[in-house]
């Protein structure tokens, strides 16, 4: 799994950049309507999911369970985006729940992936941090629904930027692993 993650380091970089752009957009236009937020979230979530699925499809050397884990992360992203597009008149509370469930599921899957790689990669805490931030966002949205639309936008913006930075840091770590020479087999 580490070899594929290192080979596709740029996927984590793109995911991080998309998250930062999404977060900054939420701050720049705080008066955004729920409909616009639904559409922006839908686009972001589908793109993020497609990038995850592309990593799963490209990782043919991965064991089936690891590919499945990566594919599930991508599918949750695509599914959340599709839900947002199919019901653009969704209420703020329903959107909050869609985003919260997506954030929690994606975060938990990222933590599982990091735990699986803990013996193969150092500083796997970047991935754990990304997952924890996602879970925290989901829990805050569930337990503090009265934050309102503006609070939701601000919270999502903060989360997206922090998550993006964590993913970019992970991507550079993976890029370094991809560039490192493979250990040569010892002569018998």
C-alpha positions in Angstrom: 0.0 0.0 0.0 2.8 2.4 0.8 4.4 1.9 -2.6 1.1 2.9 -4.3 0.5 5.8 -2.0 4.1 7.0 -2.7 3.6 6.6 -6.4 0.3 8.6 -6.3 1.6 11.3 -3.8 0.2 13.9 -6.1 -3.3 12.7 -5.4 -2.9 13.7 -1.7 -1.5 17.0 -2.9 -4.4 17.7 -5.2 -6.9 16.7 -2.5 -5.2 19.1 -0.1 -5.1 22.0 -2.6 -8.8 21.4 -3.4 -9.7 21.5 0.3 -7.8 24.7 0.9 -9.4 26.4 -2.2 -12.8 25.2 -0.9 -12.1 26.6 2.6 -10.9 30.0 1.4 -14.0 30.2 -0.8 -16.2 29.6 2.2 -14.5 32.5 4.0 -14.5 34.9 1.1 -18.2 34.5 0.5 -19.7 34.0 4.0 -23.1 35.1 2.9 -23.3 32.2 0.4 -26.7 30.6 0.2 -27.4 27.1 1.2 -28.0 26.2 -2.5 -24.6 27.5 -3.5 -23.0 25.7 -0.6 -24.7 22.5 -1.6 -23.4 22.8 -5.2 -19.9 23.8 -4.1 -19.7 21.0 -1.6 -21.1 18.6 -4.2 -18.4 19.5 -6.7 -15.6 19.3 -4.1 -16.9 16.0 -2.7 -17.2 14.3 -6.1 -13.7 15.5 -7.2 -12.2 14.3 -3.9 -14.0 11.0 -4.3 -12.9 10.5 -7.9 -9.3 11.2 -6.9 -9.6 8.5 -4.1 -11.1 6.0 -6.5 -8.4 6.7 -9.1 -5.8 5.8 -6.5 -7.7 2.6 -5.7 -8.0 1.6 -9.3 -4.3 2.5 -10.0 -3.1 0.5 -7.0 -3.3 -2.9 -8.6 -0.4 -4.1 -6.5 -2.3 -3.4 -3.3 -3.9 -6.2 -1.3 -7.6 -6.3 -1.9 -8.5 -5.1 1.6 -6.3 -1.9 1.2 -7.8 -1.2 -2.3 -11.2 -1.6 -0.8 -10.5 0.8 2.0 -9.2 3.5 -0.5 -12.2 2.8 -2.8 -14.6 3.2 0.1 -13.1 6.6 0.9 -13.7 7.6 -2.7 -17.2 6.2 -2.9 -18.3 8.1 0.3 -17.0 11.3 -1.3 -18.8 10.7 -4.6 -22.0 9.5 -2.8 -22.1 12.7 -0.7 -21.6 14.8 -3.8 -24.4 13.0 -5.7 -26.8 13.4 -2.8 -26.0 17.2 -2.8 -26.7 17.4 -6.6 -29.9 15.3 -6.5 -31.5 17.4 -3.7 -30.2 21.0 -4.2 -33.1 22.4 -2.2 -32.0 20.4 0.8 -32.4 22.2 4.1 -29.5 23.5 6.2 -30.0 20.8 8.8 -30.1 18.0 6.1 -27.0 19.4 4.5 -25.3 19.5 7.9 -26.1 15.8 8.4 -24.8 14.9 4.9 -21.6 16.7 5.5 -21.3 15.4 9.1 -21.7 11.8 8.1 -19.3 12.2 5.1 -16.7 13.8 7.4 -17.0 11.1 10.1 -16.9 8.2 7.6 -14.0 9.6 5.6 -12.1 10.5 8.8 -12.5 7.1 10.3 -11.4 5.4 7.1 -8.3 7.7 6.9 -7.4 6.8 10.5 -7.8 3.0 9.7 -5.5 3.5 6.7 -2.9 5.3 8.8 -2.9 2.6 11.5 -2.5 -0.1 8.8 0.6 1.8 7.5 2.1 2.6 10.8 4.9 0.0 10.4 5.6 1.0 6.8 5.8 4.8 7.1 7.1 7.3 9.7 5.0 10.3 10.6 1.8 8.6 9.7 0.3 11.0 12.2 -0.3 13.4 9.3 -2.9 10.9 8.0 -4.3 10.4 11.5 -4.5 14.2 12.0 -6.4 14.5 8.7 -8.8 11.8 9.8 -9.2 13.2 13.3 -10.0 16.7 11.9 -12.6 15.2 9.7 -14.2 13.3 12.5 -14.1 16.3 14.8 -15.9 18.4 12.1 -18.6 15.8 11.8 -19.2 15.6 15.5 -19.3 19.4 15.9 -21.8 19.6 13.1 -24.0 16.9 14.7 -23.9 18.2 18.3 -23.9 21.9 17.6 -26.6 22.3 14.8 -27.5 25.8 16.1 -24.3 27.2 14.8 -26.4 28.4 11.8 -25.4 28.6 8.2 -22.7 31.2 8.7 -21.2 29.2 11.5 -21.4 26.1 9.3 -19.6 27.9 6.5 -16.9 29.2 8.8 -16.5 25.8 10.5 -16.2 24.0 7.1 -13.8 26.7 5.9 -11.5 26.2 8.9 -11.7 22.4 8.6 -11.1 22.4 4.9 -7.9 24.6 5.2 -6.5 22.5 8.1 -7.4 19.3 6.4 -5.8 20.5 3.1 -2.6 21.5 4.9 -2.4 18.0 6.6 -2.9 16.3 3.2 -0.3 18.5 1.5 2.2 17.7 4.3 1.4 14.0 3.8 1.8 14.3 0.0 5.4 15.7 0.4 6.2 12.9 2.8 4.9 10.4 0.2 6.8 12.1 -2.6 10.0 11.8 -0.6 9.3 8.1 -0.2 8.7 7.7 -3.9 12.0 9.4 -4.7 14.0 7.4 -2.2 15.9 4.5 -3.8 14.5 1.1 -3.2 16.7 -1.0 -0.9 18.8 -3.5 -2.9 18.5 -7.2 -2.1 21.4 -8.5 -0.1 23.8 -10.9 -1.7 23.5 -14.4 -0.3 
